[in-house]
Amino acid sequence: MSTIRSLRTYRIPDRPSLIWLEIETSDGLVGLGETFRGAAAVETCLHEELAPWLIGRDARQIEGISRHLLTPYVGYGSSGVEVRSASAVDIALWDLAGQRQGVPVYEALGGGARMSVPVYNTCAGYAYNTTGKRRDIGTGDEAQGPYDDQVAFMRDAGALAKSLLDEGYKAMKIWPFDIYAPASGGHLISLPDLEKGLQPFRQIREAVGNRIEVMCELHSLFGGHSALRICQALEEYNVFWVEDPLCKMDDAAGLADLRRRTRVPICGSETLGGLRPFRDLLAADALDVVMLDLAWCGGFTEGRKIAGLAQAYNRPLAPHDCTGPITLMAGLHMALHAPTAIYQEVVRATLATWYRDIVTVLPVIQDGMAQPPVAPGIGSRLQDSFKQRADLIVRESR
């Protein structure tokens, strides 16, 4: 028996979007989970709604716990607070499962499908949205360090591509169209703005040719007409995918229509929670690449079912992380395990800086490939120094 004894959450004021969860069990183990966005609301849900039901239950019954937490009376749709809270719990429970078995999570899931995973660099810089605010780059923005890649792709994407290739990265993701969405709510993009948004892709191809793959992120900001115009304009640059082109990404009919009318592959979606939205999109032939975020979709338990759907539809899988270090570790485990996984997302700026201040272990990347974690469970813990921060917000339920 491995009974859940307590739930502890951790938040910090300078990263208000992030929350970490520790689940302690009667056999002396501690499992670590994480989720992102609305951290204060997630904290309330974990302690007020979930903890009274979880405490005293067998932590080994992961599937049963997942089914209960992902099907509340309300709040089960997409990646709302209830689902994000359930995701943090599930990641922590799989961390515990790996620790009990003495193996990394990807082995506890059934073993690896590959020995390492290609990564791509999301060019987000040091604090893209962990502060709780979007960061859109204009002409007056100054780089905050050598890896402030969001400034770099808006200024000289070709030089940025060369920098990434020099470090072994063979793929990158940028979003130069985002700044043109607010004026019309994403429903209109003019030809001058379209040309300005295409400039970084042109710079990359002129600087390095086809030596690097380029993904375009649209962040669910655009309507059907403007998304189609962008996608068709990107065709000549041989982009690897266009990600989350429509608002919102549960629109199976709209995505299927877009996909039929453009040659660029469509990727989606980090924003979806649970199995059914992915089923609907795949059944509608609306996606070329399946992206999931384990801290939003329901954790490993739901994530491996989504990976199974991707396999059944012969679609590649690409775990998301532009949020936090434990989500990154979880995504890497899934990418090692899932048969059709092709990439794990990373942000070199956060890998080099504040991720290291939070957790003890991060993925090892060699020549653009993430190596498998070796420690049992998720393979990383919260740093002792992090737990000693004077501004740390800690809450415990027993």
LOMIVO-950009 format. One record per residue (C-alpha): residue in three letters; x, y, z. Coordinates in steps of 0.5 Angstrom, whole numbers, plus 2048, in hexadecimal, padded with zeros to 3 digits. Example, Ala and Ser with C-alpha at 12.3 -4.5 7.8 and 13.67 -1.06 7.14 Angstrom:
<bakes>
ALA8197F7810;SER81B7FE80E;
</bakes>
This chain:
<bakes>
MET800800800;SER8038077FE;THR7FE80C801;ILE7FD813800;ARG7FF817806;SER80081E804;LEU8008237FE;ARG8048297FE;THR80482F7F9;TYR80A8347F8;ARG80983B7F4;ILE80E8407F3;PRO80C8487F2;ASP8108497EC;ARG80D8437E8;PRO8068437EA;SER80483F7E4;LEU8078397E7;ILE8068347ED;TRP80982E7EF;LEU8068287F3;GLU8098237F8;ILE80581D7FA;GLU808819800;THR806812801;SER80680D807;ASP80C809804;GLY810810805;LEU8118127FD;VAL80F8197FB;GLY80C8197F4;LEU80D8207F0;GLY8088237EB;GLU80782A7E8;THR80282E7E4;PHE8028357E1;ARG7FD83B7E0;GLY7F983D7E6;ALA7FD83A7EB;ALA7F983D7F1;ALA7F383A7EE;VAL7F68347ED;GLU7F98347F4;THR7F28357F7;CYS7EF82F7F3;LEU7F482B7F5;HIS7F382C7FC;GLU7EC82D7FD;GLU7E98297F8;LEU7EE8237F6;ALA7F28227FD;PRO7EC820801;TRP7EB81A7FC;LEU7F28187FB;ILE7F5818802;GLY7F4811804;ARG7F480E7FD;ASP7F98097FA;ALA7FE80D7F6;ARG7FE8067F2;GLN7F78077EF;ILE7F980C7EA;GLU7F480A7E4;GLY7EE80B7E9;ILE7F18117EC;SER7F28147E5;ARG7EB8127E3;HIS7E88157E9;LEU7EC81C7E9;LEU7EB81D7E2;THR7E381C7E2;PRO7E18217E7;TYR7D98237E7;VAL7DC8297E3;GLY7E282C7E1;TYR7E48257DD;GLY7E58297D6;SER7EB82B7D3;SER7F182D7D8;GLY7ED8317DD;VAL7EF8317E4;GLU7EC82B7E6;VAL7F08277E1;ARG7F782B7E2;SER7F68297E9;ALA7F58227E7;SER7FB8227E3;ALA8008247E8;VAL7FD81F7ED;ASP7FE8197E7;ILE80581B7E6;ALA80781B7ED;LEU8038147ED;TRP8088117E7;ASP80E8147EB;LEU80C8107F1;ALA80B80A7EC;GLY81280A7E9;GLN81580B7F0;ARG8118057F3;GLN8148017ED;GLY81B8047ED;VAL81A8067E6;PRO81980D7E2;VAL81280E7E0;TYR81380D7D9;GLU8158067DB;ALA80F8057E0;LEU80A8077DA;GLY80D8017D6;GLY8148037D4;GLY8178077CE;ALA8158077C7;ARG81C80B7C6;MET82380C7C9;SER8228147C9;VAL81E8197C6;PRO81F81F7C1;VAL81D8267C4;TYR81B82C7C1;ASN81D8337C4;THR8178377C5;CYS81983E7C5;ALA8168417CB;GLY81C8457CF;TYR81C8457D6;ALA8158467D9;TYR8108457D3;ASN80A8447D7;THR80C8427DE;THR80B8497E1;GLY8038487DF;LYS80484D7D9;ARG80584C7D2;ARG80B84F7CF;ASP80A8527C8;ILE8118557C5;GLY81185C7C2;THR8168607BF;GLY8198637C5;ASP81A85C7C9;GLU82185B7CC;ALA8238547CD;GLN8248527D4;GLY82A84D7D3;PRO82D8497CD;TYR8278447CD;ASP8228497CC;ASP81F8457C6;GLN8198497C5;VAL81C84F7C4;ALA82184C7BF;PHE81C8497BB;MET8188507BA;ARG81F8537B8;ASP82384E7B5;ALA8218477B4;GLY8268457B0;ALA82C8477B5;LEU8278437BA;ALA82783D7B6;LYS82E83D7B5;SER82F83D7BC;LEU82B8377BE;LEU82E8337B8;ASP8358357BC;GLU8328327C2;GLY82F82C7BF;TYR82882D7BE;LYS82582B7B8;ALA81E82E7B8;MET81B8357BB;LYS8148387BC;ILE81283F7BB;TRP80C8437BB;PRO80D84A7B8;PHE80584B7B6;ASP80384B7BD;ILE8048537BD;TYR7FF8547B7;ALA7F98507BA;PRO7F68557C0;ALA7F485A7BB;SER7EF8567B8;GLY7EE8517BD;GLY7F284C7B8;HIS7ED84D7B3;LEU7F18517AE;ILE7F88517AC;SER7FA8567A7;LEU7FF8557A1;PRO80485A7A4;ASP8048567AB;LEU80484F7A8;GLU80A8517A4;LYS80D8547AB;GLY80B84D7AE;LEU80F8497A9;GLN81584D7A9;PRO8188497AF;PHE8178427AA;ARG81A8467A4;GLN8208477A9;ILE8218407AB;ARG82183D7A4;GLU8268427A2;ALA82A8417A7;VAL82B83A7A8;GLY8268377A3;ASN8238317A5;ARG82882F7AA;ILE8238307AF;GLU81B82E7B0;VAL8178347B2;MET8108347B5;CYS80B83A7B5;GLU80783B7BB;LEU80083F7BB;HIS7FE83E7C2;SER7F783D7C0;LEU7F68447BF;PHE7F38447B8;GLY7ED8437B4;GLY7EC83F7AE;HIS7ED8447A9;SER7F38477AC;ALA7F68407AE;LEU7F583D7A7;ARG7F98447A4;ILE7FF8437A9;CYS7FF83B7A7;GLN7FF83C7A0;ALA8048417A0;LEU80983D7A4;GLU80983779F;GLU80F83979B;TYR8138397A2;ASN8128327A3;VAL8108337AA;PHE81082C7AE;TRP80982E7B1;VAL8048347B2;GLU8028337BA;ASP7FB8357BD;PRO7F98397B7;LEU7F283A7B9;CYS7EE83D7BF;LYS7EC8387C2;MET7F08327C1;ASP7EA82D7C2;ASP7E682F7BB;ALA7E78297B8;ALA7E382B7B2;GLY7E78327B1;LEU7EE82E7B2;ALA7EC8297AD;ASP7EA82E7A8;LEU7F08327A9;ARG7F482C7A8;ARG7F182A7A1;ARG7F383179E;THR7FA8327A0;ARG80082D79F;VAL80482F7A6;PRO80382A7AB;ILE7FE82C7B1;CYS80082A7B8;GLY7FC82A7BE;SER7FB82B7C4;GLU7FE82D7CB;THR7F88307CD;LEU7F382A7CD;GLY7F28267D3;GLY7EF81F7D3;LEU7EF8197CE;ARG7E881B7CA;PRO7EA8227C7;PHE7F081E7C4;ARG7EC8187C1;ASP7E781D7BE;LEU7ED8217BA;LEU7F081B7B8;ALA7E98187B6;ALA7E881E7B2;ASP7EF81E7AE;ALA7F18247B1;LEU7F88237B4;ASP7FE8217B1;VAL8028217B7;VAL7FF8207BE;MET8028257C4;LEU8008247CB;ASP8028277D2;LEU8028227D7;ALA8018277DD;TRP7FB8297D9;CYS7F88237D6;GLY7F781F7DC;GLY7FE81C7DD;PHE8028167DB;THR7FB8127DC;GLU7F78167D7;GLY7FE8187D3;ARG8008107D1;LYS7F880F7CE;ILE7F98157CA;ALA8008137C8;GLY7FC80C7C6;LEU7F78107C2;ALA7FD8137BE;GLN80080D7BD;ALA7F980A7BA;TYR7F88107B5;ASN7FF80F7B3;ARG8018167B6;PRO8078197B9;LEU80781B7C0;ALA80B8217C3;PRO80B8237CB;HIS80A82A7CC;ASP80E82E7D1;CYS80F8357D2;THR80D8367D9;GLY8118327DF;PRO81682D7E0;ILE8128277E2;THR80D8287DC;LEU8148277D8;MET8168217DC;ALA80F81E7DB;GLY80F81F7D4;LEU81681C7D3;HIS8138167D6;MET80D8167D1;ALA8118177CB;LEU8168117CD;HIS81080D7CE;ALA80B80F7C9;PRO80C80B7C2;THR80B8117BD;ALA80E8167C1;ILE81381A7BD;TYR8158217C1;GLN8158237C8;GLU81582B7C9;VAL81A82F7CD;VAL81C8367CE;ARG8238377CF;ALA82283D7D3;THR81F83A7D8;LEU8238347D8;ALA8298387D9;THR82683C7DF;TRP82083C7E3;TYR81E8357E2;ARG8258337E6;ASP8238377EC;ILE81C8337ED;VAL81E82C7EC;THR8248277ED;VAL8248247E6;LEU8238267DF;PRO8238237D8;VAL82A8227D5;ILE82A8247CE;GLN8308217C9;ASP8308237C2;GLY8298257C2;MET82681F7C5;ALA82481E7CD;GLN8268187D0;PRO8228147D5;PRO8218167DC;VAL8258107E0;ALA8228117E7;PRO81C80E7EA;GLY8158117E9;ILE8158187E5;GLY81C8197E7;SER81D81F7EA;ARG81B8237F1;LEU81A82A7F3;GLN82082D7F5;ASP82282E7FD;SER8238357FB;PHE81D8367F8;LYS8198337FE;GLN81D838802;ARG81B83E7FE;ALA818844803;ASP8128457FE;LEU81083E7FD;ILE80983D7FE;VAL808836801;ARG801833802;GLU80082C805;SER7FA827806;ARG7FA82180A;
</bakes>
